[in-house]
Amino acid sequence: MASALSSLRYGDSLSVVAISGATAVLCEAISWLLIYRTATYNSLRASIERHSRKLDSMKSTSSGTGAAPSSQPASSRAKKMDRVESSLKDASRELSLAKLKSGAVVAAVLFVVFGLLNSLFEGRAVAKLPFAPVPLVQRMSHRGLPGNDPTDCAMVFLYFLCSMSIRTNLQKLLGFTPPRAAAGPGGGLFAMPDPKTN
């Protein structure tokens, strides 16, 4: 595929973009096989959404009324909110651990594809940038290229940009993005410490 596109005017750029898109589809297919179709993932996702809705309603009720209703004291409501927050954090952590297995397989696929692309486009500018990037970005955009033209773009930079944008948008399109509460503060594998416990 790369050799067929390289005869075109923007062939190298199109090859990198096409390979990046194909890699994103492959990675999402692997993730679907290993994660998204499992009952564990679906139950954890439902649990996170349920706990986040419950926490939002509790927060809006406590901030909306101002004074605590006589049926539920403020300390009881705070304890309930803490329990819901901790169960939300636990579910988010479990979801991150469930995604770890697929992440290792996807990382291996990406390393193989990156090595292949690196050998195919070594020392060749695959694109021309319309600007001279700042020096920090230029190190990555001009990595491994001969010459001093700062507008030359190496495969690494183009592949990085394409991978980030295509995979993220593909996840949104397919509905594989994690619940908002899992991505928020306290969500994920390494959560921020709770100041209330110190």
Backbone as ProteinMPNN parsed JSONL, in Angstrom:
{"seq_chain_A": "MASALSSLRYGDSLSVVAISGATAVLCEAISWLLIYRTATYNSLRASIERHSRKLDSMKSTSSGTGAAPSSQPASSRAKKMDRVESSLKDASRELSLAKLKSGAVVAAVLFVVFGLLNSLFEGRAVAKLPFAPVPLVQRMSHRGLPGNDPTDCAMVFLYFLCSMSIRTNLQKLLGFTPPRAAAGPGGGLFAMPDPKTN", "coords_chain_A": {"N_chain_A": [[0.827, -1.185, 0.0], [1.953, 1.22, 0.787], [3.892, 1.577, -1.181], [2.343, 1.865, -3.466], [1.01, 4.268, -3.03], [3.128, 6.019, -2.856], [3.913, 6.936, -5.317], [2.273, 9.014, -5.938], [1.713, 12.627, -5.65], [1.49, 13.541, -2.966], [2.1, 11.185, -1.777], [3.67, 9.842, 0.256], [2.799, 11.106, 2.582], [0.063, 10.488, 2.5], [0.265, 7.733, 2.714], [1.265, 7.382, 5.328], [-0.86, 8.489, 6.795], [-2.953, 6.766, 6.017], [-1.999, 4.276, 6.957], [-1.896, 4.87, 9.639], [-4.622, 5.274, 10.168], [-5.601, 2.686, 9.584], [-4.271, 1.259, 11.556], [-5.428, 2.383, 13.845], [-8.075, 1.455, 13.582], [-7.583, -1.302, 13.763], [-6.534, -1.457, 16.386], [-8.749, -0.595, 17.885], [-10.49, -2.667, 17.265], [-9.191, -4.803, 18.513], [-9.365, -3.892, 21.136], [-12.141, -3.965, 21.425], [-12.599, -6.7, 21.246], [-11.206, -7.643, 23.519], [-12.067, -6.068, 25.652], [-14.444, -4.201, 25.464], [-16.721, -5.716, 24.79], [-17.146, -7.403, 26.886], [-18.852, -8.671, 29.795], [-17.998, -7.754, 32.251], [-16.835, -5.235, 31.745], [-19.088, -3.84, 30.792], [-20.771, -3.908, 33.052], [-19.205, -2.511, 34.911], [-19.044, -0.03, 33.655], [-21.76, 0.734, 33.652], [-22.124, 0.864, 36.396], [-20.41, 2.981, 37.085], [-21.623, 5.104, 35.716], [-24.118, 5.131, 37.005], [-23.375, 5.691, 39.681], [-22.171, 8.202, 39.305], [-24.327, 9.747, 38.416], [-25.925, 9.609, 40.699], [-24.267, 10.868, 42.564], [-24.076, 13.433, 41.432], [-26.762, 14.255, 41.635], [-27.011, 14.263, 44.396], [-25.171, 16.254, 45.076], [-26.292, 18.479, 43.78], [-28.696, 18.663, 45.138], [-27.835, 19.21, 47.752], [-26.506, 21.651, 47.4], [-28.478, 23.192, 46.26], [-30.608, 23.532, 48.094], [-29.606, 24.924, 50.256], [-30.064, 25.248, 53.268], [-29.987, 22.415, 55.438], [-32.357, 19.812, 55.081], [-34.811, 18.797, 57.515], [-35.229, 16.072, 57.638], [-32.869, 14.778, 56.995], [-29.786, 15.019, 58.353], [-26.869, 17.181, 57.957], [-24.38, 15.936, 58.355], [-24.96, 13.243, 57.948], [-25.693, 13.273, 55.251], [-23.258, 14.069, 54.146], [-21.67, 11.86, 54.759], [-22.945, 9.933, 53.226], [-22.461, 10.951, 50.664], [-19.69, 10.72, 50.622], [-19.441, 7.923, 50.669], [-20.608, 7.253, 48.196], [-18.851, 8.602, 46.487], [-16.461, 7.197, 47.037], [-17.152, 4.63, 46.146], [-17.513, 5.2, 43.468], [-14.9, 5.934, 42.749], [-13.627, 3.483, 43.208], [-14.883, 1.835, 41.293], [-14.052, 3.129, 38.968], [-11.309, 2.689, 39.121], [-11.235, -0.104, 38.923], [-12.211, -0.347, 36.327], [-10.115, 0.805, 34.884], [-8.109, -1.069, 35.433], [-9.197, -3.26, 34.123], [-8.906, -2.459, 31.523], [-6.215, -2.6, 31.185], [-5.062, -5.009, 30.243], [-5.8, -5.137, 27.527], [-4.549, -2.805, 26.75], [-1.827, -3.466, 26.809], [-1.611, -5.279, 24.671], [-2.399, -3.651, 22.541], [-0.365, -1.738, 22.677], [1.824, -3.312, 21.93], [1.132, -3.875, 19.253], [1.203, -1.266, 18.209], [3.938, -0.652, 18.548], [5.108, -2.458, 16.754], [4.026, -1.579, 14.287], [5.012, 1.031, 14.267], [7.778, 0.536, 14.137], [7.895, -0.68, 11.622], [7.009, 1.427, 9.957], [9.038, 3.248, 10.51], [11.256, 2.005, 9.346], [10.436, 2.031, 6.684], [10.216, 4.775, 5.991], [12.594, 6.023, 6.684], [14.757, 8.71, 7.068], [13.433, 10.235, 5.148], [11.501, 13.006, 4.164], [8.148, 13.255, 4.813], [6.153, 15.074, 4.633], [5.407, 18.577, 4.237], [5.605, 21.232, 6.344], [3.529, 24.114, 6.894], [4.725, 26.128, 8.284], [7.426, 27.201, 10.411], [8.145, 25.253, 13.059], [8.171, 25.696, 16.684], [11.24, 25.383, 18.56], [11.181, 23.127, 20.367], [9.109, 21.482, 19.386], [10.105, 21.179, 16.862], [12.226, 19.44, 17.139], [10.979, 16.982, 17.222], [9.443, 17.009, 14.876], [11.352, 17.13, 12.891], [12.93, 14.983, 13.219], [15.502, 12.727, 12.53], [15.82, 13.499, 9.897], [17.714, 14.521, 7.037], [19.46, 17.607, 6.364], [18.604, 21.13, 6.841], [16.113, 22.303, 6.73], [13.473, 23.577, 8.432], [10.803, 23.172, 7.936], [10.408, 20.688, 6.916], [8.837, 17.583, 7.432], [8.989, 14.804, 9.458], [8.255, 11.261, 9.46], [7.623, 10.374, 12.034], [6.468, 12.536, 13.44], [4.154, 13.144, 11.906], [2.816, 10.666, 12.017], [2.389, 10.463, 14.774], [0.649, 12.673, 15.239], [-1.532, 11.929, 13.606], [-2.255, 9.436, 14.695], [-3.065, 10.137, 17.293], [-5.268, 11.851, 16.8], [-6.985, 10.393, 15.04], [-7.526, 7.95, 16.391], [-8.719, 8.818, 18.792], [-11.023, 10.153, 17.835], [-12.233, 8.024, 16.525], [-12.837, 6.343, 18.669], [-14.782, 7.939, 19.933], [-16.711, 7.976, 17.915], [-17.445, 5.269, 17.735], [-18.438, 4.91, 20.241], [-16.869, 4.125, 22.389], [-15.644, 5.599, 24.317], [-14.559, 6.273, 27.651], [-16.754, 6.502, 30.537], [-17.673, 9.789, 31.651], [-17.243, 10.282, 34.367], [-15.291, 8.434, 35.0], [-13.085, 9.446, 33.755], [-12.703, 11.806, 34.996], [-11.579, 13.846, 37.845], [-9.987, 11.874, 40.27], [-10.685, 9.572, 39.03], [-9.552, 6.696, 37.221], [-6.514, 4.698, 37.175], [-4.472, 5.54, 38.925], [-5.413, 7.376, 41.28], [-5.982, 10.679, 42.637], [-4.943, 11.45, 45.948], [-7.278, 11.39, 48.663], [-8.154, 14.259, 50.388], [-9.671, 14.264, 52.68], [-9.137, 12.001, 54.14], [-6.709, 12.328, 55.33]], "CA_chain_A": [[0.0, 0.0, 0.0], [2.823, 2.388, 0.871], [4.573, 1.783, -2.451], [1.359, 2.318, -4.445], [0.71, 5.675, -2.775], [4.315, 6.865, -2.901], [4.067, 7.514, -6.656], [1.46, 10.235, -5.981], [2.403, 13.832, -5.201], [1.533, 13.508, -1.51], [2.006, 9.754, -1.523], [4.217, 9.439, 1.553], [1.884, 11.61, 3.621], [-1.157, 9.682, 2.458], [0.6, 6.402, 3.212], [1.349, 7.445, 6.788], [-2.217, 8.709, 7.302], [-3.727, 5.536, 5.799], [-1.514, 3.254, 7.887], [-2.328, 5.293, 10.971], [-6.058, 4.971, 10.265], [-5.769, 1.232, 9.658], [-3.798, 0.853, 12.88], [-6.45, 2.787, 14.819], [-9.19, 0.51, 13.452], [-7.115, -2.578, 14.311], [-6.428, -1.328, 17.847], [-10.102, -0.563, 18.442], [-11.043, -4.021, 17.139], [-8.581, -5.58, 19.591], [-9.975, -3.425, 22.387], [-13.506, -4.467, 21.488], [-12.536, -8.136, 21.544], [-10.685, -7.924, 24.855], [-12.668, -5.254, 26.724], [-15.746, -3.554, 25.335], [-17.837, -6.65, 24.659], [-17.234, -8.253, 28.07], [-19.872, -8.316, 30.789], [-17.336, -7.002, 33.321], [-16.721, -3.844, 31.314], [-20.419, -3.235, 30.727], [-21.292, -3.692, 34.41], [-18.434, -1.424, 35.522], [-19.454, 1.225, 33.02], [-23.088, 1.064, 34.174], [-21.946, 1.243, 37.795], [-19.817, 4.329, 37.115], [-22.647, 6.073, 35.302], [-25.13, 5.191, 38.059], [-22.809, 6.401, 40.835], [-21.949, 9.613, 38.985], [-25.644, 10.421, 38.432], [-26.352, 9.717, 42.089], [-23.439, 11.884, 43.2], [-24.497, 14.731, 40.899], [-28.05, 14.635, 42.217], [-26.786, 14.589, 45.809], [-24.496, 17.55, 45.149], [-27.222, 19.54, 43.4], [-29.678, 18.777, 46.213], [-27.234, 19.862, 48.914], [-26.189, 23.052, 47.093], [-29.693, 23.895, 45.847], [-31.511, 23.846, 49.19], [-28.997, 25.861, 51.187], [-30.115, 24.672, 54.603], [-30.234, 20.966, 55.408], [-33.711, 19.467, 55.472], [-34.871, 18.194, 58.845], [-35.266, 14.614, 57.549], [-31.525, 14.242, 56.808], [-28.772, 15.968, 58.824], [-25.762, 17.451, 57.033], [-23.312, 14.946, 58.521], [-25.421, 12.013, 57.298], [-25.61, 13.486, 53.81], [-21.83, 14.092, 53.792], [-21.193, 10.469, 54.8], [-23.502, 9.254, 52.044], [-21.723, 11.435, 49.5], [-18.358, 10.107, 50.674], [-19.577, 6.512, 50.276], [-20.85, 7.207, 46.754], [-17.593, 9.002, 45.851], [-15.474, 6.115, 47.132], [-17.555, 3.535, 45.255], [-17.243, 5.685, 42.119], [-13.453, 5.814, 42.547], [-13.297, 2.049, 43.112], [-15.344, 1.336, 39.99], [-13.167, 3.714, 37.952], [-10.034, 1.986, 39.224], [-11.443, -1.441, 38.361], [-12.336, -0.185, 34.873], [-8.763, 1.021, 34.37], [-7.405, -2.349, 35.494], [-9.748, -4.12, 33.076], [-8.377, -1.991, 30.245], [-4.769, -2.771, 31.164], [-4.724, -6.168, 29.415], [-5.912, -4.711, 26.136], [-3.542, -1.775, 26.518], [-0.542, -4.101, 26.522], [-1.683, -5.83, 23.313], [-2.43, -2.505, 21.622], [0.98, -1.156, 22.674], [2.68, -4.179, 21.112], [0.773, -3.635, 17.844], [1.695, 0.056, 17.826], [5.393, -0.731, 18.428], [5.425, -3.154, 15.506], [3.698, -0.686, 13.166], [5.952, 2.153, 14.294], [9.051, 0.029, 13.62], [7.729, -0.865, 10.182], [6.988, 2.748, 9.333], [10.362, 3.845, 10.663], [12.15, 1.429, 8.341], [9.975, 2.44, 5.357], [10.37, 6.209, 5.733], [13.793, 6.509, 7.363], [15.501, 9.754, 6.376], [12.625, 10.886, 4.109], [10.47, 13.943, 4.603], [6.867, 12.771, 4.308], [5.25, 16.21, 4.473], [5.994, 19.911, 4.353], [4.805, 22.049, 7.254], [3.348, 25.482, 6.385], [5.344, 27.049, 9.23], [8.596, 26.67, 11.112], [7.68, 25.022, 14.432], [9.033, 26.109, 17.795], [12.35, 24.427, 18.66], [10.822, 21.886, 21.059], [8.325, 20.682, 18.439], [10.943, 20.925, 15.7], [13.028, 18.243, 17.407], [10.19, 15.819, 16.866], [8.979, 17.087, 13.492], [12.489, 17.016, 11.977], [13.749, 13.882, 13.755], [16.045, 11.776, 11.583], [15.84, 14.012, 8.513], [18.909, 15.277, 6.679], [19.198, 18.986, 5.958], [18.262, 22.105, 7.88], [14.823, 22.93, 6.462], [12.606, 23.273, 9.578], [9.441, 22.852, 7.514], [10.315, 19.267, 6.572], [8.14, 16.831, 8.474], [9.359, 13.395, 9.512], [7.155, 10.318, 9.64], [7.295, 10.271, 13.456], [5.564, 13.623, 13.813], [2.873, 12.96, 11.219], [2.185, 9.465, 12.564], [1.951, 10.813, 16.124], [-0.544, 13.52, 15.139], [-2.635, 11.145, 13.029], [-2.682, 8.413, 15.657], [-3.793, 10.774, 18.389], [-6.561, 12.39, 16.375], [-7.853, 9.374, 14.44], [-7.974, 6.975, 17.388], [-9.643, 9.482, 19.719], [-12.298, 10.373, 17.155], [-12.824, 6.716, 16.258], [-13.436, 5.903, 19.935], [-16.018, 8.699, 20.121], [-17.656, 7.542, 16.897], [-17.914, 3.928, 18.068], [-19.025, 4.912, 21.586], [-15.976, 3.42, 23.3], [-15.004, 6.503, 25.264], [-14.942, 5.933, 29.017], [-17.714, 7.438, 31.126], [-17.041, 11.042, 32.09], [-16.826, 10.19, 35.756], [-14.06, 7.648, 35.059], [-11.992, 10.274, 33.257], [-12.617, 13.005, 35.814], [-10.659, 13.771, 38.963], [-10.219, 10.705, 41.122], [-10.888, 8.4, 38.195], [-8.346, 6.129, 36.655], [-5.76, 3.734, 37.951], [-3.756, 6.234, 39.982], [-6.263, 8.495, 41.663], [-5.427, 11.648, 43.563], [-5.298, 11.105, 47.321], [-8.418, 12.107, 49.212], [-7.69, 15.096, 51.506], [-10.496, 14.02, 53.865], [-8.627, 10.867, 54.91], [-5.438, 12.683, 55.981]], "C_chain_A": [[0.873, 1.251, 0.0], [3.507, 2.648, -0.453], [3.611, 2.28, -3.528], [1.053, 3.8, -4.273], [1.924, 6.575, -2.943], [4.558, 7.47, -4.284], [3.235, 8.794, -6.812], [2.255, 11.419, -5.437], [2.554, 13.854, -3.681], [1.487, 12.058, -1.029], [2.516, 9.323, -0.166], [3.306, 9.886, 2.694], [0.618, 10.772, 3.671], [-0.907, 8.269, 2.973], [0.626, 6.384, 4.733], [-0.042, 7.62, 7.386], [-3.06, 7.434, 7.16], [-3.294, 4.43, 6.758], [-1.92, 3.6, 9.309], [-3.815, 5.006, 11.18], [-6.313, 3.486, 10.385], [-5.328, 0.697, 11.018], [-4.822, 1.206, 13.955], [-7.638, 1.839, 14.773], [-8.807, -0.838, 14.046], [-7.053, -2.542, 15.84], [-7.805, -1.293, 18.503], [-10.786, -1.925, 18.329], [-10.478, -4.93, 18.233], [-9.193, -5.182, 20.923], [-11.406, -3.933, 22.521], [-13.515, -5.952, 21.853], [-12.157, -8.41, 22.996], [-11.403, -7.177, 25.975], [-14.142, -4.967, 26.508], [-16.918, -4.521, 25.232], [-18.027, -7.526, 25.894], [-18.3, -7.745, 29.04], [-19.264, -7.49, 31.915], [-17.253, -5.527, 32.969], [-18.085, -3.164, 31.335], [-20.991, -2.986, 32.113], [-20.53, -2.573, 35.11], [-18.825, -0.07, 34.946], [-20.821, 1.67, 33.539], [-22.993, 1.521, 35.622], [-21.375, 2.656, 37.909], [-20.855, 5.376, 36.742], [-23.714, 6.241, 36.383], [-24.607, 5.982, 39.259], [-22.583, 7.878, 40.526], [-23.263, 10.385, 38.936], [-26.123, 10.633, 39.863], [-25.571, 10.812, 42.813], [-23.818, 13.278, 42.72], [-25.816, 15.181, 41.513], [-27.893, 14.986, 43.692], [-26.13, 15.953, 45.961], [-25.441, 18.693, 44.789], [-28.289, 19.74, 44.465], [-29.09, 19.531, 47.394], [-26.904, 21.319, 48.635], [-27.436, 23.855, 46.758], [-30.571, 24.312, 47.006], [-30.924, 24.849, 50.16], [-28.952, 25.275, 52.575], [-30.463, 23.196, 54.488], [-31.666, 20.693, 55.815], [-33.707, 18.716, 56.798], [-34.844, 16.675, 58.781], [-33.865, 14.015, 57.43], [-30.497, 15.28, 57.253], [-27.614, 16.081, 57.837], [-24.663, 16.399, 57.153], [-23.694, 13.616, 57.869], [-25.317, 12.124, 55.787], [-24.151, 13.471, 53.352], [-21.257, 12.673, 53.795], [-21.7, 9.686, 53.598], [-22.755, 9.661, 50.785], [-20.322, 10.831, 49.456], [-18.407, 8.642, 50.252], [-19.772, 6.387, 48.766], [-19.574, 7.583, 45.993], [-16.571, 7.872, 45.895], [-15.863, 4.933, 46.247], [-17.343, 3.925, 43.794], [-15.753, 5.56, 41.795], [-13.04, 4.359, 42.399], [-13.702, 1.477, 41.764], [-14.463, 1.872, 38.863], [-11.813, 3.016, 37.948], [-10.142, 0.582, 38.626], [-11.565, -1.387, 36.844], [-10.959, 0.02, 34.244], [-7.958, -0.272, 34.385], [-7.904, -3.308, 34.422], [-9.202, -3.731, 31.707], [-6.875, -2.239, 30.101], [-4.339, -3.908, 30.244], [-4.753, -5.793, 27.933], [-4.866, -3.666, 25.796], [-2.184, -2.353, 26.186], [-0.521, -4.658, 25.101], [-1.651, -4.703, 22.286], [-1.052, -1.85, 21.54], [1.935, -1.995, 21.828], [2.404, -3.973, 19.62], [1.336, -2.295, 17.375], [3.217, 0.074, 17.684], [5.806, -1.401, 17.123], [5.168, -2.245, 14.304], [4.667, 0.491, 13.111], [7.315, 1.723, 13.762], [9.004, -0.166, 12.113], [7.756, 0.474, 9.449], [8.356, 3.424, 9.399], [11.332, 3.296, 9.627], [11.736, 1.848, 6.921], [10.335, 3.889, 5.02], [11.592, 6.813, 6.418], [14.529, 7.529, 6.505], [14.741, 10.465, 5.275], [11.618, 11.832, 4.742], [9.152, 13.491, 3.98], [5.871, 13.9, 4.083], [6.042, 17.505, 4.608], [5.073, 20.732, 5.241], [4.67, 23.459, 6.7], [3.981, 26.542, 7.279], [6.597, 26.395, 9.787], [8.193, 26.488, 12.577], [8.669, 25.532, 15.474], [10.101, 25.03, 18.001], [12.009, 23.09, 19.349], [10.049, 20.939, 20.136], [9.183, 20.306, 17.234], [11.834, 19.705, 15.904], [12.277, 16.979, 16.999], [9.788, 15.849, 15.393], [10.11, 16.882, 12.485], [13.402, 15.85, 12.375], [14.193, 12.927, 12.64], [16.112, 12.242, 10.148], [17.151, 14.735, 8.236], [18.51, 16.697, 6.274], [18.752, 19.846, 7.12], [16.924, 22.785, 7.661], [13.854, 22.584, 7.598], [11.174, 22.924, 9.178], [9.299, 21.416, 7.029], [9.708, 18.514, 7.749], [8.517, 15.357, 8.378], [8.113, 12.538, 9.757], [6.695, 10.278, 11.097], [6.249, 11.305, 13.854], [4.185, 13.445, 13.183], [2.12, 11.755, 11.774], [1.629, 9.737, 13.965], [0.668, 11.639, 16.079], [-1.752, 12.738, 14.628], [-3.159, 10.115, 14.025], [-3.524, 9.013, 16.773], [-5.188, 11.203, 17.938], [-7.494, 11.303, 15.842], [-8.384, 8.425, 15.504], [-8.975, 7.591, 18.365], [-11.01, 9.677, 19.073], [-12.993, 9.059, 16.817], [-13.477, 6.154, 17.516], [-14.738, 6.64, 20.196], [-17.099, 8.228, 19.153], [-18.267, 6.177, 17.243], [-18.546, 3.841, 19.461], [-18.177, 4.188, 22.607], [-15.276, 4.34, 24.286], [-15.442, 6.126, 26.669], [-15.982, 6.912, 29.54], [-16.989, 8.667, 31.656], [-16.522, 10.956, 33.508], [-15.535, 9.402, 35.895], [-12.869, 8.473, 34.618], [-11.775, 11.51, 34.114], [-11.625, 12.854, 36.946], [-11.016, 12.598, 39.863], [-10.445, 9.447, 40.321], [-9.558, 7.889, 37.684], [-7.634, 5.222, 37.612], [-5.062, 4.38, 39.13], [-4.516, 7.499, 40.345], [-5.511, 9.437, 42.597], [-5.832, 11.247, 44.968], [-6.437, 11.974, 47.834], [-7.965, 12.931, 50.406], [-8.487, 14.841, 52.783], [-9.935, 12.907, 54.731], [-7.338, 11.189, 55.631], [-5.662, 13.342, 57.298]], "O_chain_A": [[0.578, 2.223, -0.695], [3.696, 3.804, -0.832], [4.014, 3.035, -4.412], [0.859, 4.512, -5.258], [1.77, 7.779, -3.153], [5.331, 8.419, -4.411], [3.477, 9.574, -7.732], [3.321, 11.249, -4.846], [3.632, 14.155, -3.169], [0.898, 11.757, 0.01], [1.87, 8.52, 0.506], [3.073, 9.142, 3.646], [0.155, 10.391, 4.746], [-1.783, 7.676, 3.602], [0.073, 5.479, 5.358], [-0.373, 6.97, 8.377], [-3.793, 7.068, 8.079], [-4.137, 3.725, 7.31], [-2.253, 2.713, 10.095], [-4.216, 4.547, 12.249], [-7.141, 3.058, 11.189], [-5.949, -0.217, 11.561], [-5.057, 0.42, 14.873], [-8.158, 1.456, 15.82], [-9.604, -1.455, 14.753], [-7.472, -3.49, 16.505], [-8.007, -1.895, 19.558], [-11.574, -2.296, 19.198], [-11.208, -5.734, 18.812], [-9.505, -6.04, 21.748], [-11.836, -4.291, 23.617], [-14.329, -6.402, 22.66], [-12.72, -9.302, 23.631], [-11.355, -7.604, 27.129], [-14.991, -5.429, 27.27], [-18.038, -4.14, 25.574], [-18.972, -8.314, 25.947], [-18.602, -6.552, 29.092], [-19.931, -6.621, 32.477], [-17.563, -4.668, 33.794], [-18.222, -2.048, 31.836], [-21.633, -1.959, 32.337], [-21.131, -1.771, 35.825], [-18.923, 0.918, 35.673], [-21.02, 2.849, 33.832], [-23.689, 2.449, 36.034], [-21.821, 3.437, 38.749], [-20.949, 6.419, 37.388], [-24.163, 7.356, 36.649], [-25.309, 6.841, 39.792], [-22.783, 8.724, 41.398], [-23.322, 11.54, 39.36], [-26.655, 11.69, 40.203], [-26.142, 11.588, 43.58], [-23.875, 14.211, 43.521], [-25.973, 16.349, 41.871], [-28.557, 15.895, 44.19], [-26.481, 16.722, 46.857], [-25.401, 19.753, 45.414], [-28.743, 20.864, 44.679], [-29.752, 20.39, 47.978], [-27.006, 22.151, 49.536], [-27.457, 25.071, 46.95], [-31.228, 25.35, 46.926], [-31.672, 25.562, 50.828], [-27.89, 24.842, 53.022], [-31.15, 22.781, 53.554], [-32.154, 21.27, 56.787], [-32.718, 18.076, 57.156], [-34.475, 16.034, 59.765], [-33.688, 12.838, 57.741], [-30.348, 16.314, 56.602], [-27.403, 15.206, 56.998], [-24.074, 16.01, 56.145], [-22.838, 12.938, 57.3], [-24.9, 11.179, 55.118], [-23.838, 12.925, 52.294], [-20.452, 12.326, 52.931], [-20.974, 8.877, 53.021], [-22.451, 8.822, 49.937], [-19.826, 10.475, 48.387], [-17.511, 8.17, 49.552], [-19.174, 5.52, 48.129], [-19.249, 6.965, 44.979], [-15.888, 7.615, 44.904], [-14.991, 4.297, 45.656], [-17.026, 3.069, 42.967], [-15.386, 5.133, 40.701], [-12.2, 4.033, 41.561], [-12.946, 0.717, 41.159], [-14.162, 1.15, 37.912], [-11.236, 2.78, 36.886], [-9.246, 0.136, 37.91], [-11.079, -2.279, 36.149], [-10.673, -0.536, 33.184], [-7.205, -0.542, 33.45], [-7.123, -4.084, 33.871], [-9.053, -4.582, 30.831], [-6.328, -2.101, 29.008], [-3.342, -3.777, 29.534], [-3.826, -6.106, 27.187], [-4.351, -3.64, 24.678], [-1.458, -1.792, 25.366], [0.482, -4.522, 24.4], [-0.952, -4.797, 21.278], [-0.618, -1.451, 20.459], [2.76, -1.45, 21.094], [3.335, -3.904, 18.818], [1.881, -2.197, 16.275], [3.741, 0.743, 16.793], [6.747, -0.96, 16.464], [6.003, -2.154, 13.405], [5.092, 0.901, 12.031], [7.945, 2.469, 13.013], [9.965, 0.148, 11.41], [8.447, 0.627, 8.442], [8.774, 4.091, 8.453], [12.145, 4.044, 9.085], [12.593, 2.003, 6.051], [10.715, 4.189, 3.888], [11.607, 8.011, 6.701], [14.883, 7.25, 5.359], [15.342, 11.235, 4.525], [10.968, 11.497, 5.733], [9.052, 13.36, 2.761], [4.855, 13.707, 3.415], [7.195, 17.51, 5.039], [3.896, 20.908, 4.928], [5.612, 23.961, 6.087], [3.788, 27.736, 7.049], [6.799, 25.189, 9.649], [7.926, 27.473, 13.265], [9.842, 25.767, 15.182], [9.876, 23.873, 17.646], [12.507, 22.041, 18.941], [10.311, 19.736, 20.113], [9.007, 19.235, 16.654], [12.163, 19.011, 14.941], [12.872, 16.026, 16.495], [9.794, 14.81, 14.733], [9.855, 16.5, 11.343], [14.533, 15.762, 11.898], [13.366, 12.389, 11.903], [16.431, 11.451, 9.26], [17.649, 15.474, 9.085], [17.367, 16.949, 5.891], [18.549, 19.363, 8.234], [16.622, 23.763, 8.345], [13.449, 21.429, 7.726], [10.409, 22.428, 10.006], [8.186, 20.966, 6.757], [10.027, 18.779, 8.908], [8.373, 14.742, 7.321], [7.073, 13.026, 10.197], [5.498, 10.161, 11.363], [5.267, 10.983, 14.522], [3.167, 13.583, 13.861], [0.908, 11.825, 11.98], [0.53, 9.294, 14.299], [-0.29, 11.343, 16.794], [-2.856, 12.87, 15.155], [-4.37, 9.947, 14.175], [-4.562, 8.467, 17.15], [-6.174, 10.94, 18.626], [-8.682, 11.301, 16.167], [-9.577, 8.125, 15.517], [-9.966, 6.955, 18.724], [-12.037, 9.4, 19.692], [-14.223, 8.993, 16.825], [-14.55, 5.555, 17.444], [-15.71, 6.027, 20.639], [-18.264, 8.097, 19.53], [-19.465, 5.964, 17.06], [-19.123, 2.813, 19.818], [-18.705, 3.684, 23.598], [-14.395, 3.894, 25.021], [-16.58, 5.702, 26.865], [-16.083, 8.033, 29.042], [-15.829, 8.588, 32.061], [-15.464, 11.505, 33.816], [-14.753, 9.664, 36.809], [-11.749, 8.223, 35.063], [-10.759, 12.19, 33.969], [-10.906, 11.858, 37.015], [-12.183, 12.36, 40.174], [-10.403, 8.35, 40.878], [-8.554, 8.6, 37.722], [-8.092, 4.999, 38.733], [-5.06, 3.822, 40.227], [-4.279, 8.564, 39.774], [-4.543, 9.053, 43.254], [-6.942, 10.755, 45.174], [-6.545, 13.149, 47.482], [-7.435, 12.365, 51.362], [-8.016, 15.175, 53.87], [-10.216, 12.857, 55.928], [-6.9, 10.404, 56.473], [-4.703, 13.705, 57.978]]}, "name": "protein", "num_of_chains": 1, "seq": "MASALSSLRYGDSLSVVAISGATAVLCEAISWLLIYRTATYNSLRASIERHSRKLDSMKSTSSGTGAAPSSQPASSRAKKMDRVESSLKDASRELSLAKLKSGAVVAAVLFVVFGLLNSLFEGRAVAKLPFAPVPLVQRMSHRGLPGNDPTDCAMVFLYFLCSMSIRTNLQKLLGFTPPRAAAGPGGGLFAMPDPKTN"}
